[in-house]
Amino acid sequence: MKINVLTLFPDFFKTPLHSSMLSKAQEERIIEINVVDIRQFVTDKHQVTDLPPYGGGAGMVMKVEPIDRALESLKVEKGQKDSLIVLTSAKGKLFKQQTAQNFSQLKQLTVVCGHYEGVDERVAQYLVDAEIRVGNFVLTGGEPAALVMVDAVGRLVPGVLGNELSLEGESHSKKGEGAYPQYTRPENYRDWLVPPVLLSGNHQKIAEWRQEQRKKLE
């Protein structure tokens, strides 16, 4: 799978994308992650990527032209088969585990990082397939949101985790199933005990206990 990230701040991704399983997945060529600096596609000498909005208002708005040129350089466009272009946006659809699963089936995912007070609406109208937000809160830019999506999607690509069984029954993998408490050795630490059922060896009772714990978290 190929993942493109279009951003004004490529340095933001240097360490996270070269750490842990995402780094290994790239080394093994399971995933190709391509971070593109939008500023490279600005034509004026001052490299202006944002301007005040028409009609007035606070803040600056990212220009449409550099984003369009960056997408053209990647030969990706809205509506392509097995490919998706998404824009991080506070007014987008909420990113969920099912969204990550759907995205992981693509051959190519392109994430455009919004910034400042917003992005020229023509990007949403004509250049991307969807607008996505990762939560009901405000970030300094789309970079943290893009990183969340890359991580959530990347780990679902076959071969990335190594043990596909670890995906079964994990938090949010199925509708209505959240996380449950987990324990490991030692059995007794400062008189903080592991629940006896987990030591019983009775898989049916353990499954029932975990289901009860999930319900408490719903």
C-alpha positions as CSV (number, residue, x, y, z in Angstrom):
1,M,0.0,0.0,0.0
2,K,1.2,3.5,-0.7
3,I,0.3,6.4,1.6
4,N,1.0,10.0,0.5
5,V,0.9,12.9,3.1
6,L,0.8,16.4,1.7
7,T,1.9,19.0,4.3
8,L,3.5,22.4,4.9
9,F,5.5,20.8,7.8
10,P,7.2,17.6,6.6
11,D,9.6,17.6,9.5
12,F,6.7,16.8,11.8
13,F,6.7,13.3,10.4
14,K,10.4,12.5,10.5
15,T,10.5,10.6,13.8
16,P,7.0,9.1,14.0
17,L,7.2,7.5,10.6
18,H,10.6,6.0,11.2
19,S,9.8,4.4,14.5
20,S,8.2,1.1,15.7
21,M,6.2,-0.9,13.3
22,L,5.7,1.8,10.7
23,S,9.4,1.9,10.2
24,K,9.7,-1.9,9.9
25,A,6.7,-2.0,7.4
26,Q,8.5,0.5,5.2
27,E,11.8,-1.4,5.4
28,E,10.0,-4.6,4.4
29,R,8.2,-2.6,1.6
30,I,4.8,-3.6,2.9
31,I,3.9,0.1,3.0
32,E,5.4,3.0,1.1
33,I,4.9,6.4,2.9
34,N,5.6,9.5,0.9
35,V,5.7,12.8,2.7
36,V,5.3,15.7,0.2
37,D,6.1,19.3,1.0
38,I,3.4,21.5,-0.4
39,R,5.7,24.5,-0.4
40,Q,7.7,22.9,-3.3
41,F,4.7,23.6,-5.5
42,V,4.4,27.3,-4.9
43,T,5.4,29.4,-7.9
44,D,5.9,32.9,-6.4
45,K,9.4,33.8,-5.0
46,H,8.0,34.4,-1.5
47,Q,6.6,30.9,-1.3
48,V,3.2,32.1,-0.2
49,T,0.9,29.1,0.7
50,D,-1.8,31.0,2.6
51,L,-3.7,34.3,2.2
52,P,-6.5,36.2,4.1
53,P,-10.0,34.9,3.3
54,Y,-12.3,36.7,0.9
55,G,-15.0,38.5,2.8
56,G,-12.8,39.1,5.7
57,G,-12.3,37.2,8.9
58,A,-9.6,36.0,11.3
59,G,-6.6,34.0,10.3
60,M,-5.3,32.7,7.0
61,V,-6.5,30.2,4.4
62,M,-4.4,27.7,2.6
63,K,-4.3,28.3,-1.2
64,V,-5.7,25.8,-3.7
65,E,-3.0,26.0,-6.4
66,P,-0.1,24.4,-4.5
67,I,-2.3,21.6,-3.3
68,D,-3.5,21.0,-6.8
69,R,0.0,20.9,-8.2
70,A,1.2,18.6,-5.5
71,L,-1.6,16.1,-6.3
72,E,-0.8,16.3,-10.0
73,S,2.8,15.5,-9.3
74,L,1.7,12.3,-7.6
75,K,-0.7,11.5,-10.5
76,V,-3.6,11.1,-8.1
77,E,-7.0,12.6,-8.6
78,K,-10.4,12.5,-7.1
79,G,-12.5,9.4,-8.0
80,Q,-9.6,7.0,-8.9
81,K,-10.2,3.3,-8.4
82,D,-8.6,1.8,-5.3
83,S,-7.3,5.2,-4.4
84,L,-8.7,7.9,-2.0
85,I,-7.7,11.5,-1.3
86,V,-8.8,12.9,2.0
87,L,-8.5,16.3,3.6
88,T,-8.1,16.7,7.3
89,S,-10.9,19.1,8.3
90,A,-12.8,20.1,11.4
91,K,-16.0,19.7,9.4
92,G,-15.2,16.3,8.0
93,K,-16.7,12.9,8.9
94,L,-15.4,11.3,12.1
95,F,-12.5,8.8,11.6
96,K,-13.4,5.5,13.2
97,Q,-12.0,2.0,13.3
98,Q,-14.2,1.0,10.4
99,T,-12.9,4.0,8.5
100,A,-9.3,2.7,9.1
101,Q,-10.3,-0.8,7.9
102,N,-11.9,0.6,4.8
103,F,-8.8,2.7,4.0
104,S,-6.5,-0.3,4.6
105,Q,-8.1,-2.1,1.6
106,L,-6.9,0.7,-0.8
107,K,-3.9,0.5,-3.0
108,Q,-3.2,4.2,-2.3
109,L,-4.3,6.7,0.3
110,T,-3.4,10.4,0.1
111,V,-3.9,12.7,3.1
112,V,-3.9,16.5,2.6
113,C,-3.1,18.2,5.9
114,G,-5.2,21.3,6.5
115,H,-3.7,24.2,8.5
116,Y,-4.2,27.8,9.7
117,E,-7.9,28.8,9.8
118,G,-8.8,26.5,7.0
119,V,-8.3,25.5,3.4
120,D,-9.7,27.0,0.2
121,E,-13.1,25.3,-0.1
122,R,-12.3,24.4,-3.7
123,V,-9.9,21.7,-2.4
124,A,-12.8,20.0,-0.7
125,Q,-15.1,20.5,-3.7
126,Y,-12.9,19.5,-6.6
127,L,-9.7,17.8,-5.4
128,V,-10.5,15.4,-2.6
129,D,-12.8,12.4,-2.1
130,A,-13.6,13.1,1.5
131,E,-13.0,15.4,4.5
132,I,-12.1,13.6,7.7
133,R,-11.7,14.7,11.4
134,V,-10.2,12.5,14.1
135,G,-12.3,14.0,16.9
136,N,-14.4,16.8,18.2
137,F,-11.6,19.1,19.1
138,V,-9.3,21.6,17.5
139,L,-5.7,20.9,16.5
140,T,-2.9,23.3,15.5
141,G,-3.0,21.7,12.0
142,G,-3.8,18.5,10.1
143,E,-0.4,16.9,10.8
144,P,-1.4,15.2,14.1
145,A,-4.6,14.0,12.5
146,A,-2.8,12.6,9.5
147,L,-0.4,10.8,11.7
148,V,-3.2,9.2,13.6
149,M,-4.8,8.0,10.4
150,V,-1.5,6.7,8.9
151,D,-0.9,4.7,12.1
152,A,-4.4,3.3,12.4
153,V,-4.6,2.4,8.7
154,G,-1.0,1.1,8.4
155,R,-1.3,-1.4,11.2
156,L,-4.3,-3.0,9.5
157,V,-2.4,-3.7,6.2
158,P,-1.6,-7.4,6.1
159,G,1.9,-8.3,7.2
160,V,2.5,-5.1,9.2
161,L,1.8,-6.5,12.7
162,G,3.3,-9.9,11.9
163,N,0.6,-11.7,14.0
164,E,-2.7,-11.2,12.4
165,L,-4.4,-12.8,15.4
166,S,-3.6,-9.8,17.4
167,L,-6.2,-7.9,15.4
168,E,-9.0,-10.2,16.4
169,G,-11.0,-9.0,19.4
170,E,-8.9,-5.8,20.0
171,S,-10.5,-2.6,21.0
172,H,-13.1,-1.2,18.6
173,S,-12.4,-4.0,16.0
174,K,-16.1,-5.0,16.1
175,K,-19.2,-3.0,16.7
176,G,-20.0,-2.8,20.4
177,E,-16.7,-4.2,21.6
178,G,-14.4,-2.0,23.5
179,A,-11.3,-2.7,25.5
180,Y,-11.1,-5.0,28.5
181,P,-8.6,-4.9,31.4
182,Q,-5.4,-7.0,30.9
183,Y,-2.8,-8.2,33.3
184,T,0.6,-10.0,33.3
185,R,3.1,-11.2,35.8
186,P,3.5,-10.9,38.7
187,E,0.3,-12.3,40.0
188,N,0.6,-10.3,43.2
189,Y,2.2,-6.9,43.3
190,R,2.0,-4.9,46.5
191,D,-1.2,-6.9,47.3
192,W,-2.7,-5.8,44.0
193,L,-4.0,-9.1,42.7
194,V,-4.8,-10.4,39.2
195,P,-8.5,-11.4,39.0
196,P,-8.7,-15.1,39.9
197,V,-10.8,-15.9,36.8
198,L,-7.8,-15.1,34.6
199,L,-5.7,-17.7,36.4
200,S,-8.4,-20.4,36.2
201,G,-7.5,-21.8,32.8
202,N,-11.3,-21.8,32.0
203,H,-11.5,-20.1,28.6
204,Q,-15.3,-19.9,28.7
205,K,-15.3,-18.1,32.0
206,I,-12.5,-15.8,30.9
207,A,-14.4,-14.9,27.7
208,E,-17.5,-14.2,29.8
209,W,-15.5,-12.0,32.3
210,R,-14.0,-10.0,29.4
211,Q,-17.4,-9.4,27.9
212,E,-18.7,-8.2,31.3
213,Q,-15.8,-5.8,31.5
214,R,-16.5,-4.5,28.0
215,K,-20.1,-3.7,28.9
216,K,-18.9,-1.7,31.9
217,L,-16.9,0.5,29.6
218,E,-19.7,1.1,27.1
